[in-house]
Amino acid sequence: MTRRQVEDDGVRLGHGLYLSRAAFTFTERCEAWTRVLPPLAAFGGTTAAVLLGAQVPVPSRLTIVLPPDVVVPARRQLVRHVRTLADPDVVEHGGLRVTSGAQTFLDLAATSPPADLVAVGDALCRRRHLDAARLDERLARADRTRGVVRARRCAPLLSPLAASRPESLMRYWLVDSDLPDPEPQVALFARAGRDGAHGDLGYSRWKVLLEYEGRQHAERDQFRRDVDRYSLSALDGWLVLRFADHHLGGPHVVVDRTRRALLRRGWRPARG
C-alpha cells in the first residue's frame, strides 16, 4: 500500500501495523497482530475470553501470553504476561493461538469478582470450551497460582445451561445467599407433540420462576412467545418474577424479591 492509501483507509494498531477500516472486528484486530508477534505467543486473559465467546467487555489492549524465553518489545497496545504453559493450556481457535477455556478461567480468577468469573465460566461451558474434567485437570496443576483459590471455589458452580451472562449473575447471587439453589432452565410444562417450555431460573418445588428480559424479548416473535409462556405458566400455578438490566447492579433486588416469593410459596429458612 502507498502511504496515501494507509492514511486514507488504515487504522493504526501499533508501530508499522495498520488495519483497513473496512475490516475491523475484534478477531481481525487480533489476526493483524499475529503478523508481528512471535509464533509461540498466545492470546490470553480477557482477550481470550472474548475470542472464545464469553460476554465480557472488549478490552482496549490485547493480552498476550509468552514463554519465558520469548521476548517481545513493549508496546502500549499490548499487555504481556510471561509464563510457562503446558500443551493443553493453549488451543487453536479460528486460526489463532488462544489460551484454553480452563487456562482462561484460571487467569481471570486472579482479578475477576466471583459473580463475573462464574458468568465467564458458564459461557465457556456453553460454547464447549470448558467442562468439569478439563477444569479439574488444570486446577490440579495450579497450586500457588494467583487466583487458584477463587477458581476452585467457583468451579463447582459452573453450568452449561445458563443461556446468558445475566442469568449466570442472578444464579450466582442466589447460590451465594441463604436461599435454596435455583434450577437453571427449569422445566415448566409440555404441550402435546412439542418439547416442554423452560424458564431461565426457577424452583420447581415452590413453582417460582425467574426470567431475565433482555433486548431480544422486545422483538415481535419473541414477545408473542413470552406472552403465551407467561400466561400458561400462570395457569399452571407458577409465580413469575421478571428482571431487566437495571436490576443487575448488585444482588439485593434479585435476592430480596426471590426471598419474598419463596416465603409466599411456603419455603422457610433453616433454623439454627
C-alpha positions as CSV (number, residue, x, y, z in Angstrom):
1,M,0.0,0.0,0.0
2,T,1.1,3.5,-0.6
3,R,1.4,6.0,2.3
4,R,-1.6,7.9,1.0
5,Q,-3.7,4.7,1.0
6,V,-2.7,3.9,4.5
7,E,-3.6,7.5,5.6
8,D,-7.0,7.3,3.9
9,D,-8.0,3.8,4.9
10,G,-5.7,2.5,7.6
11,V,-6.4,2.4,11.4
12,R,-3.1,2.3,13.3
13,L,-2.8,-0.6,15.6
14,G,0.8,-0.2,16.5
15,H,4.2,0.8,15.1
16,G,4.2,-0.3,11.5
17,L,0.9,-2.1,11.8
18,Y,-2.4,-0.9,10.2
19,L,-5.8,-2.5,9.6
20,S,-8.3,-1.4,7.0
21,R,-11.3,0.5,8.3
22,A,-13.5,-1.9,6.2
23,A,-12.4,-4.9,8.3
24,F,-12.2,-4.0,12.0
25,T,-13.8,-6.7,14.1
26,F,-12.1,-7.8,17.3
27,T,-11.0,-11.1,15.7
28,E,-9.5,-9.2,12.7
29,R,-7.6,-6.9,15.1
30,C,-6.1,-10.0,16.7
31,E,-5.3,-11.5,13.4
32,A,-3.5,-8.4,12.4
33,W,-1.3,-8.5,15.5
34,T,-0.2,-12.1,14.6
35,R,1.8,-10.5,11.8
36,V,4.3,-9.0,14.2
37,L,4.0,-11.4,17.2
38,P,6.3,-14.5,17.6
39,P,4.7,-17.8,16.6
40,L,4.6,-19.1,20.3
41,A,2.6,-16.1,21.5
42,A,-1.0,-16.8,22.5
43,F,-3.9,-14.5,23.3
44,G,-4.9,-14.8,26.9
45,G,-6.9,-13.2,29.7
46,T,-9.9,-11.1,28.7
47,T,-8.7,-11.2,25.0
48,A,-9.0,-15.0,25.0
49,A,-12.4,-14.8,26.8
50,V,-13.8,-12.5,24.0
51,L,-12.4,-14.8,21.3
52,L,-13.9,-17.9,22.9
53,G,-17.3,-16.2,23.0
54,A,-17.7,-15.1,26.6
55,Q,-19.9,-12.0,27.2
56,V,-17.2,-9.6,28.6
57,P,-16.3,-6.0,27.7
58,V,-14.0,-5.9,24.7
59,P,-10.6,-4.8,26.0
60,S,-8.8,-1.7,24.6
61,R,-5.5,-3.5,24.9
62,L,-4.8,-7.1,23.8
63,T,-3.4,-9.6,26.3
64,I,-0.7,-11.9,25.1
65,V,1.0,-14.8,26.9
66,L,4.6,-15.5,26.1
67,P,7.0,-18.4,27.1
68,P,9.9,-17.2,29.4
69,D,12.5,-17.4,26.6
70,V,10.5,-15.3,24.1
71,V,11.0,-11.5,24.1
72,V,8.5,-9.0,22.6
73,P,9.3,-5.3,22.7
74,A,7.0,-3.3,24.9
75,R,4.0,-1.9,23.0
76,R,1.4,0.2,24.8
77,Q,-1.4,-1.6,22.8
78,L,-0.4,-5.0,24.4
79,V,-0.5,-6.4,27.9
80,R,2.3,-9.0,28.2
81,H,2.3,-12.0,30.5
82,V,5.3,-14.3,30.7
83,R,4.6,-17.8,31.9
84,T,5.2,-21.5,31.2
85,L,2.1,-23.2,29.8
86,A,1.6,-26.9,29.2
87,D,0.4,-28.1,25.8
88,P,-3.2,-28.5,26.8
89,D,-3.3,-24.9,28.1
90,V,-3.1,-23.4,24.5
91,V,-5.6,-24.2,21.7
92,E,-6.1,-23.0,18.2
93,H,-9.4,-21.2,17.7
94,G,-10.4,-19.6,14.5
95,G,-6.8,-19.8,13.3
96,L,-5.4,-18.0,16.4
97,R,-3.4,-19.4,19.3
98,V,-5.6,-18.8,22.4
99,T,-5.3,-20.0,26.0
100,S,-7.7,-22.9,26.6
101,G,-11.0,-22.4,28.3
102,A,-9.6,-23.8,31.6
103,Q,-6.5,-21.6,31.4
104,T,-8.5,-18.6,30.6
105,F,-10.8,-19.3,33.5
106,L,-7.8,-19.6,35.9
107,D,-6.2,-16.5,34.6
108,L,-9.4,-14.4,35.0
109,A,-9.8,-15.7,38.5
110,A,-6.9,-13.6,39.7
111,T,-8.8,-10.3,39.0
112,S,-12.5,-11.1,38.4
113,P,-15.1,-10.9,41.2
114,P,-16.7,-14.4,41.7
115,A,-20.0,-13.5,40.0
116,D,-18.2,-12.3,36.9
117,L,-16.0,-15.3,36.9
118,V,-18.9,-17.7,37.1
119,A,-20.6,-15.9,34.2
120,V,-17.4,-16.3,32.1
121,G,-17.1,-20.0,33.1
122,D,-20.8,-20.6,32.2
123,A,-20.2,-19.1,28.7
124,L,-17.1,-21.2,28.1
125,C,-19.0,-24.3,29.2
126,R,-22.0,-23.4,27.0
127,R,-19.6,-23.0,24.0
128,R,-17.9,-26.3,24.8
129,H,-14.5,-24.7,25.5
130,L,-14.7,-25.9,29.1
131,D,-16.1,-28.8,31.1
132,A,-15.6,-30.2,34.6
133,A,-12.9,-32.7,33.6
134,R,-10.7,-30.2,31.8
135,L,-11.1,-27.6,34.5
136,D,-10.3,-30.1,37.3
137,E,-7.2,-31.2,35.5
138,R,-5.9,-27.6,35.1
139,L,-6.7,-26.6,38.7
140,A,-4.9,-29.7,40.0
141,R,-1.7,-28.3,38.4
142,A,-2.3,-24.8,39.7
143,D,-1.0,-24.9,43.3
144,R,0.3,-21.4,44.3
145,T,-1.0,-19.9,41.1
146,R,-2.6,-16.5,41.7
147,G,-6.4,-16.8,41.7
148,V,-6.5,-20.6,42.1
149,V,-8.4,-20.4,45.4
150,R,-11.2,-18.4,43.8
151,A,-11.1,-20.6,40.7
152,R,-11.5,-23.7,42.8
153,R,-14.3,-22.2,44.9
154,C,-16.3,-21.1,41.7
155,A,-15.6,-24.2,39.6
156,P,-18.5,-26.3,41.1
157,L,-21.0,-23.5,40.4
158,L,-20.5,-23.6,36.6
159,S,-23.3,-24.7,34.3
160,P,-23.6,-25.0,30.5
161,L,-27.3,-24.5,30.9
162,A,-27.1,-20.8,31.7
163,A,-28.1,-19.1,28.4
164,S,-26.7,-15.6,29.1
165,R,-24.5,-13.6,31.4
166,P,-27.4,-12.0,33.3
167,E,-28.8,-15.5,34.1
168,S,-25.3,-16.5,35.4
169,L,-25.1,-13.4,37.6
170,M,-28.6,-14.0,39.0
171,R,-27.9,-17.7,39.7
172,Y,-24.6,-16.9,41.5
173,W,-26.2,-14.3,43.7
174,L,-28.9,-16.8,44.7
175,V,-26.5,-19.6,45.3
176,D,-24.3,-17.2,47.4
177,S,-27.3,-16.3,49.6
178,D,-29.1,-18.3,52.2
179,L,-31.8,-19.2,49.7
180,P,-32.1,-22.6,48.1
181,D,-30.1,-23.1,44.9
182,P,-32.2,-22.3,41.8
183,E,-32.5,-24.7,38.9
184,P,-31.2,-23.4,35.5
185,Q,-33.5,-23.9,32.6
186,V,-36.3,-25.2,34.8
187,A,-38.9,-27.3,33.0
188,L,-42.4,-25.6,33.1
189,F,-44.8,-27.7,31.1
190,A,-45.1,-29.6,27.8
191,R,-47.7,-29.3,25.1
192,A,-48.8,-32.4,23.2
193,G,-46.3,-33.2,20.5
194,R,-43.9,-30.4,21.5
195,D,-40.9,-30.0,23.7
196,G,-41.7,-28.6,27.1
197,A,-41.1,-24.9,27.8
198,H,-38.3,-23.8,30.1
199,G,-37.6,-20.8,32.3
200,D,-34.3,-19.1,32.9
201,L,-34.1,-20.0,36.6
202,G,-36.7,-21.4,39.0
203,Y,-37.7,-23.5,41.9
204,S,-40.0,-26.4,40.8
205,R,-40.9,-27.3,44.4
206,W,-42.4,-23.9,45.1
207,K,-43.3,-23.0,41.5
208,V,-41.3,-19.8,41.5
209,L,-39.8,-18.7,38.2
210,L,-37.2,-16.0,37.5
211,E,-36.9,-14.5,34.0
212,Y,-34.4,-12.1,32.6
213,E,-35.8,-9.8,30.0
214,G,-33.1,-8.8,27.5
215,R,-33.4,-6.8,24.4
216,Q,-34.3,-9.8,22.3
217,H,-37.6,-10.0,24.3
218,A,-38.7,-6.8,22.6
219,E,-38.7,-8.5,19.2
220,R,-42.2,-9.2,17.9
221,D,-42.0,-13.0,17.6
222,Q,-40.1,-13.4,20.9
223,F,-42.6,-11.1,22.7
224,R,-45.5,-13.2,21.4
225,R,-43.9,-16.4,22.6
226,D,-43.2,-14.8,26.0
227,V,-46.9,-13.7,26.4
228,D,-48.1,-17.3,25.7
229,R,-45.4,-18.8,28.0
230,Y,-46.2,-16.4,30.9
231,S,-49.9,-16.9,30.6
232,L,-49.6,-20.7,30.5
233,S,-47.2,-20.6,33.4
234,A,-49.7,-18.6,35.5
235,L,-52.4,-21.0,34.7
236,D,-50.2,-23.8,35.8
237,G,-49.6,-22.1,39.2
238,W,-46.2,-20.5,38.6
239,L,-45.2,-17.2,40.2
240,V,-43.1,-15.4,37.6
241,L,-40.5,-12.7,38.7
242,R,-39.2,-10.7,35.8
243,F,-35.9,-8.8,35.9
244,A,-34.1,-6.4,33.5
245,D,-30.7,-4.8,33.1
246,H,-31.3,-2.2,35.7
247,H,-31.6,-5.0,38.3
248,L,-28.1,-6.2,37.6
249,G,-26.1,-3.6,39.6
250,G,-25.9,-5.9,42.6
251,P,-27.6,-8.9,44.2
252,H,-30.0,-7.1,46.6
253,V,-33.1,-6.7,44.4
254,V,-32.9,-10.2,42.9
255,V,-32.3,-11.9,46.2
256,D,-34.9,-9.9,48.1
257,R,-37.7,-10.4,45.6
258,T,-36.9,-14.1,45.3
259,R,-36.9,-14.5,49.1
260,R,-40.3,-12.8,49.3
261,A,-41.7,-15.1,46.6
262,L,-40.4,-18.3,48.2
263,L,-41.7,-17.3,51.6
264,R,-45.1,-16.7,50.0
265,R,-45.0,-20.1,48.4
266,G,-44.2,-21.9,51.7
267,W,-40.4,-22.0,51.9
268,R,-38.9,-21.5,55.3
269,P,-35.2,-20.8,56.1
270,A,-33.5,-23.5,58.2
271,R,-33.2,-22.6,61.9
272,G,-30.0,-22.8,63.8
